[in-house]
Amino acid sequence: MRIATPDTWYATHAMNDGITWIYEPFIKEYYRCNIWHVRGRDRDLLIDSGMGVVSLREQVAQLAERPVLAIASHTHFDHIGTHHEFAERAVHPAEADILAHPTRDNTFANKYVADDSIFTALPPGSWNPLRYEVKAAPAQTLLEEGSVVDTGDRSFEVFHLPGHSDGSIALYERATETLFAGDVIYDGELAYDSGNAAEMRLYVDSMKRLLNLPVRIVHGGHYPSFGQDRMRTIIQDFLGDFDR
């Protein structure tokens, strides 16, 4: 397998409303985290930060220009890999200890980064999947249900939506009906432990909270963004399988 260069590891795509989609094109789509950069008046937001095998701040220049709050939608390895590069970090209290003390086990890296099968090109440098670890990035801000994240000219409400993980959160901007959903909902094969009845009950309740939310666009943790009709279809299909 060929080895990628640092300058090609990330790709960016400007969306509407001052939002930039950043992603790692050499990670296969199922494992590839969507990194969302939101431009604000007083500070920017970074929602999730990828695997961390290449410096995000060094390769995406716009992330080094202004103050940035790096938010973890949850603490799986593919979403928090470069959080340590940002001085201000935020996470739900249920997963604050993982962000501060990540291991291959508690970030799920042991499950998914045991070989090179998640890549189409290898990370640059002396890459060894068994030595991959997320760096510690203790949070300065804990985002509980109902918290508000403000950029000076934009305001996002925090929804605590457990199920995919204990501390999964979504950010909702009512003014634009924009939802950053993390891995709670995206337009692809959702990840969950269907054998864990308590966890699935939480996931069902989280999906029900989103079902009638006014949404213009959903930016998920994986796969392309989508609108309200598609969101409701995904939720209804999920509930049809698990709301029993």
Secondary structure, DSSP 4 states (H G I P E B T S, - for coil): --B--GGGS-EEEE-STTEEEEE-TTB-TTTPPPEEEE--SS-EEEE-----SS-HHHHSGGGGSS-EEEE-SS--HHHHTTGGGSSEEEE-GGGHHHHHS--TTTTTHHHH-SSSTTBSSBPSSS--GGG--PPP---SEE--TT-EEE-SS-EEEEEE-TTSSTT-EEEEETTTTEEEEETTS-SS-----TT-HHHHHHHHHHHHHHHT---SEEEESSS--B-HHHHHHHHHHHHHHH--
